[in-house]
Amino acid sequence: MGNRVLLGDALRTAHFSIGSGTRLAMEDAIALAKALRERPDVKGALAAFEEARRPIVEKLVAAADASGAWYDRFAEHMNLSPRDFAWSYIQRSGRVDPERLAKISPRFAKT
């Protein structure tokens, strides 16, 4: 059958609501190719790949889990005012704080 490697969602899934499945797969492929190029043995390359990707993936999966939990409480969010709903949605993954939002969208942050 030959060797097989799982990448992206096939290796570790993140809730679809943050839209990072393709990104995760592509970055995994790049990191794996780099590890295989830099390490003479496959076992060492796979260990280096895992070591390099683990912190990034854990952060992404935590954000995806937080976003998924937000969707689990969607009905509650529907009771918010439009602006509060938008603010809640923007913050759902924990990746956008008020300072980052002010840089991304200063007009929204000021309202």
C-alpha positions in Angstrom: 0.0 0.0 0.0 2.9 2.4 0.6 3.3 5.2 3.0 0.4 7.6 3.8 0.3 11.0 5.5 -2.7 12.7 6.9 -2.9 16.5 6.7 -5.4 19.2 7.5 -8.9 18.1 8.4 -8.0 14.5 7.8 -5.4 14.7 10.6 -7.2 17.1 13.0 -10.4 18.8 12.4 -11.4 22.4 13.3 -14.9 23.6 13.5 -15.9 24.8 10.0 -17.1 28.2 11.3 -13.6 29.7 11.3 -13.0 28.6 7.7 -9.4 27.3 8.2 -9.6 23.7 6.8 -7.9 24.5 3.5 -5.4 26.8 5.3 -4.6 24.1 7.8 -4.0 21.5 5.1 -1.8 23.7 3.0 0.3 24.8 5.9 0.6 21.2 7.1 1.8 20.2 3.6 4.4 23.0 3.5 5.7 22.2 7.0 5.9 18.5 6.2 7.8 19.1 3.0 10.2 21.3 4.9 10.7 18.7 7.6 11.3 16.0 5.1 13.8 18.2 3.2 15.7 19.1 6.4 15.8 15.7 8.1 17.5 12.7 6.7 15.2 10.1 8.3 11.4 10.0 8.0 10.9 9.3 11.8 12.9 12.5 12.7 11.1 14.5 10.0 7.7 13.5 11.2 8.7 14.4 14.8 10.0 17.8 13.6 6.8 18.3 11.7 4.6 17.5 14.7 6.7 19.7 17.0 6.5 22.6 14.5 2.8 22.3 13.9 1.4 21.4 17.3 1.4 24.9 18.9 -0.2 26.5 15.8 -2.8 23.8 15.4 -3.7 23.8 19.1 -4.3 27.6 18.9 -6.4 27.2 15.8 -8.4 24.3 17.2 -9.1 26.3 20.4 -10.4 29.2 18.3 -12.5 26.8 16.3 -13.9 25.2 19.5 -14.8 28.6 20.9 -16.5 29.6 17.6 -18.4 26.3 17.6 -19.5 26.9 21.2 -20.8 30.4 20.0 -22.9 28.7 17.4 -24.2 26.2 20.0 -25.7 29.2 21.8 -26.9 31.0 18.6 -30.5 31.4 19.8 -29.3 33.4 22.8 -27.3 35.7 20.5 -30.4 36.4 18.4 -31.8 38.4 21.4 -29.0 40.9 21.2 -29.2 44.2 19.5 -27.7 44.2 15.9 -24.5 45.9 17.1 -24.1 43.6 20.1 -24.8 40.6 17.9 -22.1 41.8 15.4 -19.6 42.4 18.3 -20.4 39.0 19.7 -19.9 37.3 16.3 -16.6 39.1 15.7 -15.3 37.9 19.1 -16.6 34.4 18.9 -13.3 32.7 18.2 -11.2 34.7 20.6 -8.9 35.8 17.8 -10.2 39.4 17.6 -10.0 41.6 20.6 -11.0 45.3 20.8 -7.5 46.5 19.9 -7.3 44.3 16.8 -10.8 45.3 15.8 -9.8 49.0 16.1 -7.0 48.4 13.6 -9.2 46.3 11.2 -12.3 48.4 11.4 -11.9 51.7 13.3 -15.4 52.9 12.4 -17.1 49.8 13.9 -14.8 49.9 17.0 -15.8 53.5 17.7 -19.6 53.0 17.5 
